[in-house]
Amino acid sequence: MTDPTKTPHIAVLGSANMDLVAYVAKAPERGETVTGREFRTVPGGKGANQAVAAARAGATVSMIGAVGTDAFGTQLRTSLEQSGVDTDLLRTVETPTGTAHIVVDDDGGNAIVVIPGANGTVTALAPGDEGLIASADTLLLQLEVPVEGVLAAAQAARRHGVRTVLTPAPARPLPPELLAATDLLLPNEHEAAALTGIADDPRAAAGALLSQVPEVVITLGSRGSLYAARGAEPVTVPARQVTAVDTTGAGDTFAGTLAVALAEGNSVVDALSWASSAAALSVQRPGASASMPYRTEIDGAADGVS
């Protein structure tokens, strides 16, 4: 990973949740009650997570979204600012702040129920949002806010020539207009299967997605990531092999750091490798945004120091 020649500006439109995390030996089956060993409240939400990841990776980051007037909203805003994220366009609304209820098992796997709350009010751009997007190098998007708001942001980015990276999670059918305004689609293998109907064959799924977007990265968990672009052979970049403690937020760590690496002008393979190092560091720590590494840590891991 080369040193940046300039500090990229990343805009993020997306969710901000308070994660309510229960740690258990084994997640309960339907109708079953289990005893957990620990409970934590951790700032999260895919939008906020990607913003924190990008900021810690060295970018200037601005967050567009919404939180409530409650204590969770105050805590989320403070947490973002402490990570270096600009929150001037993070709205405060009367609807309660979004929450994510997460169960993490001893294998590092998780199950999540998201209550959108204030995130559900982000149905359109507010004054100042388009100007912020126009000033950015990259716009990061996800699907934990209404698709109408995501589409409005993507189309604003397209009008101003800003690169758009969309993580299609939670997976759902995507409007053709949104895909037409997306430069890089970043699903995991399950989301890619849901979008294409092609399971257990990421290369075929990527090929199908390239009929709708010019570039695709499919994350494959411990197997790494697959990059595909129109007119080029797909490339697989291996993951760093580590023992996972908590995989919550790993995909958002990958997305935020990948956006920074690409905005700095690194090759796709180098950017994917660097993002893989960041994700590997994050899964060795509990929590979502709390687990996200800083640039010096990522560089050290990528160089084999850590």
Secondary structure, 3 states (H helix, E strand, C coil): CCCCCCCCEEEEECCCEEEEEEECCCCCCCCCCCCCCEEEEEEECHHHHHHHHHHHCCCEEEEEEEEECCHHHHHHHHHHHHCCEECCCEEEECCCCEEEEEEECCCCCEEEEEECHHHHHCCCCCCCHHHHHHHCCEEEECCCCCHHHHHHHHHHHHHCCCEEEECCCCCCCCCHHHHHCCCEECCEHHHHHHHHCCCCCHHHHHHHHCCCCCEEEEECHHHCEEEEECCCCCEEECCCCCCCCCCCCHHHHHHHHHHHHHHCCCCHHHHHHHHHHHHHHHHCCCCCHHHCCCHHHHHHHHCCCC
